Amino acid sequence: MESGPEAFAGAAFALFGAALLLWTGVCLRTGAPVAEGAGRVVGTVTALLFGAVFLGAGCWMLTLL
């Protein structure tokens, strides 16, 4: 019963992290800015860092089931 919310949160975190990493990769490949109003390097590094953190947290939550 308690694993339902944990599974949902893990899946949501993992999907968001994967989507953020995919978005960053597409932006880098096409030359589009990753984040509006931020420097190119700062936006890219920040997006990659948070994408990896969210993906890792989601996978960690799913392994606890």
C-alpha atoms as an extended CHARMM CRD file, in Angstrom:
* protein
*
        65  EXT
         1         1  MET       CA              0.0000000000        0.0000000000        0.0000000000  PROA      1               0.0000000000
         2         2  GLU       CA              2.8040000000        2.4090000000        0.7800000000  PROA      2               0.0000000000
         3         3  SER       CA              4.7340000000        1.5300000000       -2.3670000000  PROA      3               0.0000000000
         4         4  GLY       CA              2.1790000000        3.1610000000       -4.6890000000  PROA      4               0.0000000000
         5         5  PRO       CA              3.2120000000        6.7800000000       -4.0480000000  PROA      5               0.0000000000
         6         6  GLU       CA              6.8600000000        5.7720000000       -4.0220000000  PROA      6               0.0000000000
         7         7  ALA       CA              6.5250000000        4.1170000000       -7.4220000000  PROA      7               0.0000000000
         8         8  PHE       CA              4.7180000000        7.1440000000       -8.8220000000  PROA      8               0.0000000000
         9         9  ALA       CA              7.3380000000        9.5600000000       -7.4640000000  PROA      9               0.0000000000
        10        10  GLY       CA             10.1920000000        7.3920000000       -8.7310000000  PROA      10              0.0000000000
        11        11  ALA       CA              8.6840000000        7.1610000000      -12.1930000000  PROA      11              0.0000000000
        12        12  ALA       CA              7.9770000000       10.9040000000      -12.3000000000  PROA      12              0.0000000000
        13        13  PHE       CA             11.5130000000       11.8040000000      -11.2050000000  PROA      13              0.0000000000
        14        14  ALA       CA             13.0980000000        9.3470000000      -13.6470000000  PROA      14              0.0000000000
        15        15  LEU       CA             10.9770000000       10.5240000000      -16.5740000000  PROA      15              0.0000000000
        16        16  PHE       CA             11.6530000000       14.1880000000      -15.8080000000  PROA      16              0.0000000000
        17        17  GLY       CA             15.3990000000       13.5810000000      -15.5060000000  PROA      17              0.0000000000
        18        18  ALA       CA             15.5190000000       11.6180000000      -18.7570000000  PROA      18              0.0000000000
        19        19  ALA       CA             13.4550000000       14.2630000000      -20.5530000000  PROA      19              0.0000000000
        20        20  LEU       CA             15.7070000000       17.0400000000      -19.2520000000  PROA      20              0.0000000000
        21        21  LEU       CA             18.8140000000       15.2090000000      -20.4550000000  PROA      21              0.0000000000
        22        22  LEU       CA             17.1750000000       14.5730000000      -23.8330000000  PROA      22              0.0000000000
        23        23  TRP       CA             16.1190000000       18.2280000000      -24.1210000000  PROA      23              0.0000000000
        24        24  THR       CA             19.6430000000       19.3980000000      -23.3110000000  PROA      24              0.0000000000
        25        25  GLY       CA             21.1280000000       17.0540000000      -25.8920000000  PROA      25              0.0000000000
        26        26  VAL       CA             18.7390000000       18.2420000000      -28.5940000000  PROA      26              0.0000000000
        27        27  CYS       CA             19.4600000000       21.8840000000      -27.7670000000  PROA      27              0.0000000000
        28        28  LEU       CA             23.1990000000       21.2840000000      -27.9180000000  PROA      28              0.0000000000
        29        29  ARG       CA             22.9180000000       19.4380000000      -31.2180000000  PROA      29              0.0000000000
        30        30  THR       CA             20.7940000000       22.1210000000      -32.8760000000  PROA      30              0.0000000000
        31        31  GLY       CA             22.6400000000       25.0620000000      -31.3410000000  PROA      31              0.0000000000
        32        32  ALA       CA             19.5580000000       26.4000000000      -29.5700000000  PROA      32              0.0000000000
        33        33  PRO       CA             19.9590000000       27.9680000000      -26.1310000000  PROA      33              0.0000000000
        34        34  VAL       CA             19.2940000000       25.5730000000      -23.2630000000  PROA      34              0.0000000000
        35        35  ALA       CA             18.0000000000       28.2320000000      -20.8720000000  PROA      35              0.0000000000
        36        36  GLU       CA             16.8190000000       31.6910000000      -21.8170000000  PROA      36              0.0000000000
        37        37  GLY       CA             18.7060000000       34.4920000000      -20.0970000000  PROA      37              0.0000000000
        38        38  ALA       CA             21.5810000000       32.2970000000      -18.8870000000  PROA      38              0.0000000000
        39        39  GLY       CA             25.0110000000       31.8110000000      -20.3590000000  PROA      39              0.0000000000
        40        40  ARG       CA             25.4080000000       28.9000000000      -22.7420000000  PROA      40              0.0000000000
        41        41  VAL       CA             27.8810000000       26.9950000000      -20.5690000000  PROA      41              0.0000000000
        42        42  VAL       CA             26.0910000000       27.7220000000      -17.2870000000  PROA      42              0.0000000000
        43        43  GLY       CA             22.7030000000       26.6650000000      -18.6730000000  PROA      43              0.0000000000
        44        44  THR       CA             24.1010000000       23.4760000000      -20.1790000000  PROA      44              0.0000000000
        45        45  VAL       CA             26.0110000000       22.4120000000      -17.0850000000  PROA      45              0.0000000000
        46        46  THR       CA             23.0690000000       23.1820000000      -14.8080000000  PROA      46              0.0000000000
        47        47  ALA       CA             20.6150000000       21.2670000000      -16.9950000000  PROA      47              0.0000000000
        48        48  LEU       CA             22.9350000000       18.2660000000      -17.2390000000  PROA      48              0.0000000000
        49        49  LEU       CA             23.5460000000       18.2750000000      -13.4900000000  PROA      49              0.0000000000
        50        50  PHE       CA             19.8680000000       18.4730000000      -12.5510000000  PROA      50              0.0000000000
        51        51  GLY       CA             18.9020000000       15.9400000000      -15.2210000000  PROA      51              0.0000000000
        52        52  ALA       CA             21.3860000000       13.4440000000      -13.8310000000  PROA      52              0.0000000000
        53        53  VAL       CA             20.2880000000       14.1300000000      -10.2390000000  PROA      53              0.0000000000
        54        54  PHE       CA             16.5910000000       13.6640000000      -11.0410000000  PROA      54              0.0000000000
        55        55  LEU       CA             17.2410000000       10.5220000000      -13.0780000000  PROA      55              0.0000000000
        56        56  GLY       CA             19.4050000000        9.0760000000      -10.3230000000  PROA      56              0.0000000000
        57        57  ALA       CA             16.8650000000        9.9270000000       -7.6260000000  PROA      57              0.0000000000
        58        58  GLY       CA             14.0620000000        8.3490000000       -9.6280000000  PROA      58              0.0000000000
        59        59  CYS       CA             16.0200000000        5.1600000000      -10.2240000000  PROA      59              0.0000000000
        60        60  TRP       CA             16.9720000000        5.0370000000       -6.5340000000  PROA      60              0.0000000000
        61        61  MET       CA             13.3200000000        5.3760000000       -5.5020000000  PROA      61              0.0000000000
        62        62  LEU       CA             12.3070000000        2.6140000000       -7.8840000000  PROA      62              0.0000000000
        63        63  THR       CA             14.9500000000        0.2560000000       -6.4950000000  PROA      63              0.0000000000
        64        64  LEU       CA             13.4890000000        0.6380000000       -2.9910000000  PROA      64              0.0000000000
        65        65  LEU       CA             10.2530000000       -1.0480000000       -4.0360000000  PROA      65              0.0000000000
